[in-house]
Amino acid sequence: MRHLSRLVAVTAVLSLTVPAYAEGLEIVDANVKLLEAGDTVAVSKIPDGIYLRSTNDPDDVIWERLPEYRVHVGPAPAVHESVDLRVDYDDEGQYVFLTFARTAERFYVRMRWRDETADTVTRSNRFRDAVAVQFSLGDDETSYVMGDGPGAPVNIWYWRSDQGDIQSLAAGGPGSTTTLEDQPVSGDAMYLDKRGNDANEWTVVMSREISTEGDYQVSFEQDIVPMAFALWQGANDERDGLKRVSDGWILVDLSGG
């Protein structure tokens, strides 16, 4: 009953349409807008007094009341010959479903994607699932493929299924990924297992306080933040540079918050 009351309260405050689930790459759900490179999307404002059950709860009822979008991720451009030999450029890729939100104090990105198996270990012949969000520390002229060198770096939030935390990284070009001294990002994940059904999926929420200190941490005190996304499917032997990525920057607008 408490959960129902909370659902009614959130619905009344946010007054937003609940998005339907898309059924995979072959079926396009018109209720879940496709974002493409260069598109601008507004961050949803969670009103004061509305709280998630925990800081990064991926299954909180509030996510059902916020707009959801989707972005296509396909084979990443190979930056090394050893990776190029393994890339399947005929892979049609898949969608990652996205929700962008903020409170007065915190920025959130929620991601979910179809995954028939939960791969949570790395061994000689097995690889873990993972997902990353990349932020340009400049503008959308910076390369979405790990930045353009030390003068045009990127900040990356990286989740991997064999760890419970989110790493905040920086990169100034392929092969330069560095773990930052300050780690202000937190997150949580959930795997929905429908016993082999192709609707199995991961959901990951990452968040950080709007204001933070430290080198190479993205600023949320600007109007537009360019964001890109990467996905690793362990069952497909994806790891390191062998991954799926979005094609260019999505421009996330925080000015209305």
Sequence and secondary structure as in RCSB ss.txt:
>XXXX:A:sequence
MRHLSRLVAVTAVLSLTVPAYAEGLEIVDANVKLLEAGDTVAVSKIPDGIYLRSTNDPDDVIWERLPEYRVHVGP
APAVHESVDLRVDYDDEGQYVFLTFARTAERFYVRMRWRDETADTVTRSNRFRDAVAVQFSLGDDETSYVMGDGP
GAPVNIWYWRSDQGDIQSLAAGGPGSTTTLEDQPVSGDAMYLDKRGNDANEWTVVMSREISTEGDYQVSFEQDIV
PMAFALWQGANDERDGLKRVSDGWILVDLSGG
>XXXX:A:secstr
 HHHHHHHHHHHHH          TTS  TTSEEE TT EEE EE  TT   SSTT TT GGGGGS  EEEEEEE
   SSHHHHTT  TT   EEEEEEEEE SSEEEEEEEEE SS     BTTB   EEEEEEESS TTS TTT SST
TS EEEEEEETT SSEEEEEESSTT  EE S    EEEEEEE  TT TT EEEEEEEEESS  STT   SSSSEE
EEEEEEE GGGT BTTBSEEESS EEEE TT 
